[in-house]
Amino acid sequence: MTNSIFEKITNYQKTVVRTYLTYQCLSCLFFTSAVWLYFYRLFITDAQVGILDGLAFGIGLIAEVPSGVLADKFGRGRIARLGLILTGCGFIIQGLGSSIAPFFIGNSITMIGVSLTSGADEALFFAKINFDRNSAQWRKLVTRGSQMRLLGILTATLIGGWLHTINPRLPWILTGIAFLGSALLIWRVNDRDFVKEKLSVGKELKNHFRDIKDGFAQFCSHKFFRYVPLILTVQALFYATSWGLLRMVLLDRFHFDPMAGSVVVALCTLSTVAALSFIHHHAEKISEKLVLSSIAICAAASLLASIADIGAWGSGVILMLFSGESILRPFLSEIFNNLAREEQRATVLSIASFFRVLPYVVLAPIIGALNTNGKLDYFLLVFPALIGGALLFYLSQKKRDALIKSDVLIR
């Protein structure tokens, strides 16, 4: 699987690449993937789940950007490991709970952990492997990493669906153990030694907020800003499907029970692995504009198709939303890692993640309430229009850049 990545790289790079791929699989063993809503429903309603998700994800959102700054300042490896440990503990707390209070505490700890890990782990491996920026090697590696993630999700989803029938708490506890194992795996992977300068509390806070401000300022620049509307709509939709309530709501809408839903997700995973294999082999030939446009159109079409009661055909909707995220990830990862300054790479990646999570804090209660009242169609109609607007903005910016470039060449 890694032969094409191993061409013309050092033995040290090969070792880090293997660690990266193993980490991608281990940190995606979500045994709760297709059954978490059914576990929650044993104790609380969908409307409460929406409020719970919105609050917990909001807490994670607050931690998202500062976590990237902390990673750039104190060590991406240290912050990533701390995040993985917190994530694992959060899952275990939820698995042992029986009411909204432990679910909220566990989910909040999990989301803080995810926020700490998000951006820090990718920036860590990007710097350690240090591929040629003019090659497609990082895009290929992230594509392979996505395949490893999906294989982990596939295995865990099938096992989790089966374990749910034995004891609904087991998938949560095993997921927590998998994250603790991920922290051990990358324990010795560090980017560099960080020597903390002794400053007053006031000075530390001032520098911290300045770094956050500088990170957001980069996304206001033309080279970054064209992607922001797509992150806020397309990536946010994928986030709501992968991490949030939407996938479970759609599986339920298409009349899949917990076991059938696990099988659907597993089949979608296999199909996505095949699609990523094709993209890996043709990475140099596939354009950013084609991928981003195609994925945005498919995402909007998937929501519109969900309005009808299409039953088992809804597996196609799940497939498009599921595969879209995995296909989009390598391209955006390459874009942001290459555009970001070295000293602020984790900060930039965390801000990108912040924009991805931000809409779900509002959408989670809305989706939960609409679904409880049988009015989810409102969301399925409005959100595709927002995706269409984001795509038109991106295409207009790309056209503008092309015209400017052609004028420069003519002169």
C-alpha positions as MATLAB code, in Angstrom:
seq = 'MTNSIFEKITNYQKTVVRTYLTYQCLSCLFFTSAVWLYFYRLFITDAQVGILDGLAFGIGLIAEVPSGVLADKFGRGRIARLGLILTGCGFIIQGLGSSIAPFFIGNSITMIGVSLTSGADEALFFAKINFDRNSAQWRKLVTRGSQMRLLGILTATLIGGWLHTINPRLPWILTGIAFLGSALLIWRVNDRDFVKEKLSVGKELKNHFRDIKDGFAQFCSHKFFRYVPLILTVQALFYATSWGLLRMVLLDRFHFDPMAGSVVVALCTLSTVAALSFIHHHAEKISEKLVLSSIAICAAASLLASIADIGAWGSGVILMLFSGESILRPFLSEIFNNLAREEQRATVLSIASFFRVLPYVVLAPIIGALNTNGKLDYFLLVFPALIGGALLFYLSQKKRDALIKSDVLIR';
ca = [
       0.000    0.000    0.000;
       2.872    2.384    0.700;
       5.240    1.459   -2.153;
       4.551    4.587   -4.232;
       5.033    6.768   -1.161;
       8.374    5.142   -0.316;
       9.970    6.103   -3.619;
      12.985    8.399   -3.125;
      12.591    9.022    0.614;
      14.973    8.291    3.489;
      14.725    5.391    5.925;
      13.782    7.825    8.689;
      10.930    9.189    6.584;
       9.756    5.623    5.937;
       9.625    4.950    9.680;
       7.558    8.081   10.345;
       5.285    7.269    7.383;
       4.562    3.812    8.853;
       3.824    5.380   12.239;
       1.526    7.910   10.572;
      -0.450    5.217    8.726;
      -0.769    3.038   11.836;
      -1.873    6.067   13.848;
      -4.516    6.944   11.264;
      -6.058    3.479   11.627;
      -5.835    3.181   15.418;
      -7.213    6.671   16.105;
     -10.295    5.919   13.991;
     -11.521    2.809   15.780;
     -14.900    4.349   16.525;
     -16.849    1.327   17.747;
     -19.721    3.753   18.476;
     -19.891    4.936   14.858;
     -23.290    3.510   13.875;
     -24.850    2.892   17.296;
     -24.204    5.925   19.506;
     -27.623    7.503   18.934;
     -29.358    4.243   19.844;
     -27.363    4.152   23.090;
     -28.340    7.737   23.906;
     -31.986    6.946   23.119;
     -32.002    4.427   25.966;
     -31.836    7.403   28.332;
     -32.666   10.710   26.520;
     -34.703   12.055   23.547;
     -33.424   13.213   20.129;
     -34.148   16.825   21.072;
     -31.974   16.404   24.181;
     -29.297   14.756   22.032;
     -29.278   17.822   19.760;
     -28.895   20.192   22.718;
     -26.227   17.925   24.245;
     -24.268   17.818   20.996;
     -24.567   21.566   20.446;
     -23.294   22.409   23.944;
     -20.476   19.853   23.955;
     -19.320   20.746   20.452;
     -19.499   24.407   21.423;
     -17.060   23.742   24.267;
     -14.785   21.910   21.848;
     -15.088   24.809   19.422;
     -13.908   27.284   22.061;
     -10.831   25.103   22.626;
     -10.148   24.582   18.902;
      -8.088   27.637   17.954;
      -6.214   28.106   21.267;
      -5.198   24.439   21.055;
      -3.417   25.064   17.759;
      -1.549   28.020   19.232;
      -0.541   25.881   22.226;
       0.714   23.160   19.880;
       2.865   25.617   17.907;
       4.219   27.079   21.129;
       4.745   24.085   23.429;
       5.076   21.120   21.078;
       2.649   19.481   18.683;
       3.478   16.000   19.953;
       2.754   16.927   23.571;
      -0.563   18.600   22.793;
      -1.643   15.792   20.436;
      -0.954   13.135   23.088;
      -2.846   15.105   25.729;
      -5.767   15.425   23.336;
      -5.840   11.698   22.610;
      -5.825   10.846   26.323;
      -8.696   13.246   27.025;
     -10.662   11.901   24.064;
     -10.271    8.327   25.298;
     -11.327    9.240   28.838;
     -14.345   11.135   27.508;
     -15.626    8.105   25.606;
     -15.232    5.871   28.647;
     -17.138    8.353   30.865;
     -20.008    8.432   28.367;
     -20.071    4.650   28.113;
     -20.463    4.347   31.871;
     -23.195    7.028   32.084;
     -26.963    6.661   32.243;
     -28.233   10.251   32.076;
     -27.634   13.547   30.300;
     -25.161   14.804   32.953;
     -22.388   12.175   32.430;
     -23.073   12.260   28.693;
     -22.471   16.019   28.688;
     -19.328   15.772   30.844;
     -17.886   12.894   28.803;
     -18.789   14.468   25.463;
     -17.275   17.796   26.529;
     -14.010   16.131   27.584;
     -13.990   14.222   24.298;
     -14.475   17.383   22.237;
     -11.753   19.253   24.144;
      -9.463   16.293   23.441;
     -10.408   16.283   19.763;
      -9.729   20.020   19.595;
      -6.277   19.570   21.130;
      -5.416   16.771   18.700;
      -6.929   18.457   15.641;
      -4.210   20.194   13.641;
      -1.454   19.292   16.110;
      -1.093   15.696   14.909;
      -1.170   16.602   11.208;
       1.284   19.500   11.629;
       3.543   17.177   13.636;
       3.742   14.515   10.922;
       3.944   17.067    8.085;
       7.049   18.620    9.660;
       8.644   15.292   10.638;
       8.235   13.648    7.217;
       9.193   16.840    5.355;
       8.270   15.828    1.802;
       9.224   17.899   -1.231;
       6.607   20.679   -1.391;
       6.576   20.576   -5.207;
       5.568   16.908   -5.281;
       2.221   15.222   -4.649;
       3.734   12.946   -1.983;
       1.894   14.510    0.967;
      -1.436   14.339   -0.896;
      -0.719   10.681   -1.654;
       0.198    9.960    1.961;
      -2.940   11.634    3.310;
      -4.968    9.648    0.772;
      -3.373    6.427    2.030;
      -3.939    7.657    5.568;
      -7.611    8.185    4.753;
      -7.779    4.609    3.523;
      -6.256    3.392    6.779;
      -8.748    5.521    8.699;
     -11.596    3.980    6.760;
     -10.325    0.453    7.332;
     -10.234    1.240   11.039;
     -13.755    2.686   10.880;
     -14.976   -0.335    8.879;
     -13.642   -2.830   11.384;
     -14.835   -0.876   14.400;
     -18.288   -0.174   12.915;
     -19.019   -3.851   12.288;
     -17.686   -4.932   15.672;
     -19.467   -2.030   17.399;
     -22.836   -2.940   15.863;
     -22.424   -6.507   17.121;
     -21.205   -5.434   20.573;
     -24.203   -3.094   20.930;
     -26.491   -6.116   20.829;
     -24.503   -7.711   23.673;
     -23.936   -4.649   25.881;
     -24.512   -1.072   24.605;
     -21.679    0.212   26.827;
     -18.932   -1.927   25.284;
     -18.469    0.105   22.043;
     -17.837    3.262   24.092;
     -15.283    1.660   26.384;
     -13.359    0.035   23.493;
     -13.291    3.352   21.607;
     -11.773    5.019   24.659;
      -9.109    2.309   24.911;
      -8.248    2.761   21.200;
      -7.564    6.478   21.721;
      -5.392    5.792   24.750;
      -3.440    3.330   22.572;
      -3.029    6.040   19.898;
      -1.407    8.311   22.490;
       1.102    5.564   23.338;
       1.842    4.976   19.637;
       3.000    8.561   18.989;
       4.613    9.039   22.415;
       8.128    9.328   20.959;
       7.176   11.435   17.929;
       8.112   15.043   18.681;
       8.768   17.897   16.282;
      11.423   19.764   18.246;
      12.467   20.730   21.760;
      10.443   23.670   23.017;
      12.102   25.978   25.510;
       9.473   28.073   27.222;
      10.547   31.628   27.891;
       9.583   32.816   31.360;
       7.094   35.643   31.011;
       4.522   37.280   33.233;
       0.919   36.004   33.087;
      -0.174   39.219   31.387;
       2.536   38.944   28.746;
       1.723   35.265   28.123;
      -1.961   36.054   27.571;
      -1.111   38.992   25.314;
       1.159   36.819   23.145;
      -1.404   34.022   23.087;
      -4.209   36.265   21.818;
      -1.831   37.881   19.330;
      -1.021   34.457   17.859;
      -4.732   33.654   17.580;
      -5.364   36.998   15.876;
      -2.496   36.405   13.422;
      -3.879   32.967   12.605;
      -7.345   34.320   11.780;
      -5.723   37.137    9.788;
      -4.239   34.540    7.435;
      -7.745   33.288    6.614;
      -8.763   36.834    5.722;
      -6.106   36.885    3.018;
      -7.119   36.077   -0.542;
      -5.199   32.801   -0.773;
      -7.111   31.323    2.201;
     -10.462   33.123    2.141;
     -11.732   31.512   -1.062;
     -11.971   28.198    0.814;
     -13.778   29.481    3.916;
     -17.373   29.324    2.534;
     -16.776   25.740    1.364;
     -15.468   24.795    4.808;
     -18.476   26.420    6.487;
     -20.932   24.525    4.281;
     -19.530   21.388    2.621;
     -17.021   20.378    5.284;
     -19.478   21.355    8.017;
     -22.078   19.070    6.443;
     -19.583   16.202    6.362;
     -18.720   16.915    9.983;
     -22.397   16.765   10.955;
     -22.607   13.435    9.125;
     -19.421   11.822   10.419;
     -19.197   13.197   13.961;
     -22.626   14.576   14.614;
     -26.293   13.703   14.645;
     -27.058   13.891   10.922;
     -25.837   10.466    9.798;
     -27.783    8.722   12.536;
     -30.888   10.766   11.706;
     -30.558    9.880    8.012;
     -30.020    6.181    8.728;
     -33.155    6.256   10.867;
     -35.003    8.237    8.169;
     -34.156    5.524    5.639;
     -35.463    2.849    8.081;
     -32.130    1.179    8.928;
     -31.918   -0.478   12.357;
     -28.601   -0.435   14.324;
     -27.209   -3.588   12.703;
     -28.363   -2.699    9.178;
     -26.948    0.805    9.654;
     -23.604   -0.695   10.622;
     -23.598   -2.783    7.434;
     -24.459    0.278    5.288;
     -21.629    2.300    6.833;
     -19.260   -0.646    6.334;
     -20.186   -0.944    2.633;
     -19.763    2.820    2.202;
     -16.335    2.493    3.786;
     -15.248   -0.193    1.315;
     -16.476    1.892   -1.621;
     -14.609    4.937   -0.336;
     -11.383    2.943    0.086;
     -11.665    1.950   -3.599;
     -12.287    5.580   -4.628;
      -9.270    6.759   -2.637;
      -7.110    4.112   -4.281;
      -8.027    5.576   -7.682;
      -7.250    9.113   -6.485;
      -3.918    7.956   -5.023;
      -2.790    6.555   -8.367;
      -3.855    9.683  -10.263;
      -2.989   12.317   -7.644;
      -0.818   14.387   -9.998;
      -3.517   14.558  -12.680;
      -6.567   15.485  -10.589;
      -7.152   19.227  -10.216;
      -8.214   20.944   -7.026;
     -11.027   22.803   -8.820;
     -12.544   19.591  -10.223;
     -12.506   17.791   -6.873;
     -13.921   20.651   -4.799;
     -16.662   21.416   -7.334;
     -17.714   17.781   -7.777;
     -17.837   17.132   -4.029;
     -19.903   20.283   -3.360;
     -22.440   19.352   -6.056;
     -22.718   15.770   -4.767;
     -23.187   16.992   -1.186;
     -26.055   19.290   -2.176;
     -27.666   16.592   -4.335;
     -27.480   14.109   -1.448;
     -29.495   16.364    0.857;
     -32.112   17.036   -1.805;
     -32.466   13.308   -2.487;
     -33.081   12.727    1.234;
     -36.329   14.693    1.095;
     -38.112   11.735   -0.522;
     -38.790    8.489    1.346;
     -36.299    6.459   -0.692;
     -35.792    3.635    1.814;
     -32.808    1.418    1.095;
     -31.726    3.727   -1.738;
     -30.742    6.096    1.059;
     -27.542    4.094    1.332;
     -26.438    6.035   -1.761;
     -26.928    9.293    0.136;
     -24.870    7.975    3.044;
     -22.182    6.898    0.564;
     -21.911   10.331   -1.077;
     -21.710   12.148    2.256;
     -19.348    9.578    3.741;
     -16.945    9.364    0.790;
     -17.030   13.098    0.091;
     -15.285   13.915    3.355;
     -12.493   11.370    2.807;
     -11.889   12.498   -0.773;
     -11.895   16.196    0.118;
      -9.517   15.818    3.075;
      -6.210   15.152    1.204;
      -6.693   18.153   -1.075;
      -7.510   20.639    1.681;
      -4.728   19.196    3.836;
      -2.198   19.802    1.058;
      -3.548   23.311    0.411;
      -3.439   24.492    4.029;
      -0.152   22.812    4.964;
       1.582   24.388    1.971;
       0.020   27.827    2.406;
       0.617   28.045    6.171;
       3.818   29.444    7.651;
       5.909   26.834    9.469;
       5.703   28.560   12.849;
       1.897   28.761   12.657;
       0.986   25.547   10.844;
      -0.914   23.938   13.744;
      -2.705   27.234   14.386;
      -3.842   27.474   10.755;
      -5.041   23.855   10.723;
      -6.911   24.416   13.985;
      -8.633   27.505   12.581;
      -9.661   25.513    9.502;
     -11.095   22.907   11.872;
     -12.783   25.707   13.845;
     -14.646   26.847   10.720;
     -15.614   23.234   10.014;
     -17.099   22.709   13.500;
     -18.640   26.176   13.959;
     -21.889   25.593   11.981;
     -22.629   22.331   13.794;
     -22.868   24.088   17.158;
     -25.967   25.801   15.739;
     -27.102   22.950   13.486;
     -27.110   20.198   16.140;
     -30.054   21.577   18.173;
     -31.844   22.556   14.949;
     -31.454   19.093   13.368;
     -32.507   17.387   16.604;
     -35.590   19.589   17.055;
     -36.639   19.396   13.386;
     -36.277   15.618   13.365;
     -38.264   15.248   16.608;
     -41.092   17.342   15.110;
     -40.987   15.661   11.689;
     -39.796   18.801    9.870;
     -36.257   17.838    8.790;
     -37.196   18.709    5.183;
     -36.593   22.397    5.966;
     -32.917   21.669    6.610;
     -32.678   19.383    3.571;
     -33.921   22.222    1.339;
     -32.076   25.229    2.778;
     -28.573   23.817    3.240;
     -28.060   22.813   -0.436;
     -28.722   26.453   -1.380;
     -25.947   27.552    1.003;
     -23.581   25.006   -0.552;
     -24.433   26.339   -4.021;
     -23.574   29.883   -2.947;
     -20.248   28.770   -1.454;
     -19.330   26.924   -4.646;
     -20.147   29.921   -6.848;
     -17.949   32.145   -4.654;
     -15.021   29.697   -4.904;
     -15.362   29.378   -8.692;
     -15.561   33.158   -9.123;
     -12.333   33.573   -7.134;
     -10.589   30.908   -9.211;
     -11.744   32.617  -12.421;
     -10.520   35.969  -11.117;
      -7.096   34.502  -10.349;
      -6.900   32.917  -13.804;
      -7.694   36.249  -15.481;
      -5.080   38.075  -13.393;
      -2.492   35.417  -14.227;
      -3.238   35.636  -17.956;
      -2.936   39.446  -17.870;
       0.452   39.180  -16.191;
       1.664   36.698  -18.826;
       0.478   38.923  -21.670;
       2.352   41.897  -20.239;
];
